[in-house]
Amino acid sequence: MPFFIKTERFTNKTHQLLPEVKKKFLTEHKKWVKNLENSGENLSSGYLVNQKKEPGGGGYLILEASCYEKAKFLIEQDPMIKNNLVSWDLQEWIPVAGKLLK
């Protein structure tokens, strides 16, 4: 089954949210990811940090799905996307080398 990678970055709107409001949305996002995992979806999710380990570089979600449409449908349920708090992109990943998937 193919893998898909969602990349995302906070919008300016998100950067301007009060910390407690931003935390609420991030908690909902983490709950959404956990629910996907608990429902049997094969995925990995995380965020990017700079050399000082400071967040703000965006996030990645790698998801195994039967097709692009299925992956997109799942991704569009993300509370961060539903609330227009991230700009995002979804691409199919075709691995050609490496040991991670063996």
GIKACOR-V107117 format. One record per residue. N is the residue number from 1. RES is the residue in one letter. PHI is phi in radians with two decimals (* if undefined). D_LAST is the distance of its C-alpha to the last C-alpha in whole Angstrom. Layout:
N,RES,PHI,D_LAST
N,RES,PHI,D_LAST
//
This chain:
1,M,*,14
2,P,-1.23,14
3,F,-1.88,14
4,F,-2.26,17
5,I,-2.10,18
6,K,-1.76,22
7,T,-1.90,24
8,E,-2.62,27
9,R,-2.45,30
10,F,-1.03,33
11,T,-1.43,36
12,N,-1.02,39
13,K,-0.99,40
14,T,-1.19,38
15,H,-1.07,39
16,Q,-1.57,42
17,L,-1.20,42
18,L,-1.09,43
19,P,-0.93,41
20,E,-1.20,41
21,V,-1.27,41
22,K,-1.04,37
23,K,-1.06,36
24,K,-1.04,37
25,F,-1.18,35
26,L,-1.14,32
27,T,-1.12,32
28,E,-1.10,32
29,H,-1.07,29
30,K,-1.10,27
31,K,-1.14,29
32,W,-1.06,28
33,V,-1.06,24
34,K,-1.09,24
35,N,-1.12,26
36,L,-1.05,23
37,E,-1.08,21
38,N,-1.15,23
39,S,-1.48,24
40,G,1.80,20
41,E,-1.22,19
42,N,-1.58,15
43,L,-2.69,16
44,S,-2.42,16
45,S,-2.45,19
46,G,-3.04,21
47,Y,-2.10,24
48,L,-1.79,25
49,V,-2.25,27
50,N,-1.50,29
51,Q,-1.13,29
52,K,-1.66,32
53,K,1.18,29
54,E,-1.57,32
55,P,-1.23,30
56,G,2.27,31
57,G,-1.51,29
58,G,1.83,27
59,G,-2.56,24
60,Y,-2.23,21
61,L,-2.36,19
62,I,-1.85,16
63,L,-2.37,16
64,E,-1.62,15
65,A,-2.59,18
66,S,-1.19,19
67,C,-2.83,21
68,Y,-1.02,23
69,E,-1.06,26
70,K,-1.13,24
71,A,-1.07,22
72,K,-1.10,25
73,F,-1.02,27
74,L,-1.11,25
75,I,-1.08,25
76,E,-1.18,29
77,Q,-1.50,30
78,D,-1.05,29
79,P,-1.00,32
80,M,-1.17,32
81,I,-1.35,32
82,K,-1.03,34
83,N,-1.77,37
84,N,0.94,36
85,L,-1.74,35
86,V,-2.41,32
87,S,-1.62,32
88,W,-2.52,28
89,D,-2.54,26
90,L,-2.24,23
91,Q,-2.33,21
92,E,-1.35,18
93,W,-1.85,15
94,I,-1.98,14
95,P,-1.21,11
96,V,-2.15,12
97,A,-2.74,10
98,G,2.05,8
99,K,-1.92,5
100,L,-1.05,6
101,L,-1.75,4
102,K,-1.56,0
//
